[in-house]
Amino acid sequence: MELKAAQVDLQAEAHCPICKEDFKNRVTIGCRHDFCHACISEFWKDRKGSFPCPVCHFNCPEGKFWSHEHLSQATEVSQPLPVKKIRNSPQGTSPCSGKDQEVFSPSPTSHFVWPIEDAALCTREQIEFYIKMWREKVEPAEKAIATQRRRSLELKRRVHLRREEVMSEYQQYMLILQNEEKSILEQLENEKVIALAKMNKNLENFSEHMSSLKCLLMEVEKKCAKSELELLASVKDVYKRNKNLECPRIVFFELKVRSLVLPPQYSGLDRIIKQFHVDVTLDPETAHCRLDVSEDKKAVLYGQMKELPNNQRRFHMYPIVLGSEGYSSGRQYWEVAVEHMCDWFLGVCKEPFPRSMDRSKNEQQPFSLQDGLWGVGLTSCQDYIGLGLKKIDLLPKVAPNRVGIFLDSDLHEVSFYNLSDKSLLCHFSDCASGALWPYFYTGYASVPLKICTAEDPE
């Protein structure tokens, strides 16, 4: 009976696990399972780096197998019983009969017993495969680290170049767009800091990965030098750790593309003038007592002191007058002639605006920063300035004889144009919400400041 059972087992062993037929050109792979040469070759076709056993899923190094001609007679009953039979022996004298000497396949199912020498040999081959594989991973990891470092340097270089580009693009607008330039450069710097932080973090991950690889290599090399039992007892941990080892990915960066947002240039002023030109007039009720406002309320001249009734809306210290209408929505454009004037200031203000100013200060009060005032002007020292939240020094190439003022109440922006050379003088994008009133400081010269009409020649 025992012989018959052995024969049945032998007949099963004589069939290929893949095609379920008798072996044809029988070969053995690293885990000691046998297959037809054609079957295992087809099963491993197009696989790269991983050659699992179809039965136990044991990874066979480099897809090697061995041909044994004597195994072609495996169906003969006279051939020694397979190792599998030993499992049924209650107390055999085989070296595999003891609990401590039993070694099972790595597969969680279909376990079979190996002789220690065979199991150790197979395990060593498997470990050698992993050693080779990990050594091959070290070089790409080192290259990846070098690449990441180069990309960090490249990031710094590109940020430097982009900074130069931004500064170059803003050169002609530096005095009038300081806030915008600073904002963009700060955002660019923040991008660099964030990107470098990610890259440095990734470099740390690469370093940790390298350390893990090297430690694992040293560990495995030490395990290979151990005895068979010690090697087999600790090899499972190596399999688990190998699955958890994953090389970090290289971090790439892409700087955001920012375009400059500039106010309308003179090339677009023709449309602005035609579409948004408004008829601005002066409000005599706000005019300083030495200012003479013309009958059509389009011109004002600094002259003799006049006796006027008290009026809380009138300016007292300096020759200033406001427009008769404030603008809180839409877009408005008007022009003012300033030719031959020694000093002047034009803009918009937010009411209520102070009528009395402190003369005790050493600075020229009409040309100092004031809450609720945005404009441009010429000081008595012949300096062109812009006043908003900050004071801006202006350097027009040509002295303006006429100034165009474009107010966008909806966007809270105001732009000033030098119509002498069709250039932008200044632009503010931080005007207050609500109604803004045209503002005129005439200076002390005996030359009238005149609001131009659409029909007036330039």
Helices and strands as residue ranges (DSSP letters): H 2-13, E 26-29, E 34-36, H 37-43, G 61-63, E 65-67, G 69-73, G 83-88, G 99-101, H 116-169, G 171-173, H 178-224, H 228-244, G 266-268, H 269-276, G 284-286, E 291-293, E 299-302, E 320-322, E 331-337, E 344-350, G 365-367, E 373-378, E 384-387, E 391-394, E 402-408, E 413-418, E 423-428, E 436-441, E 449-452
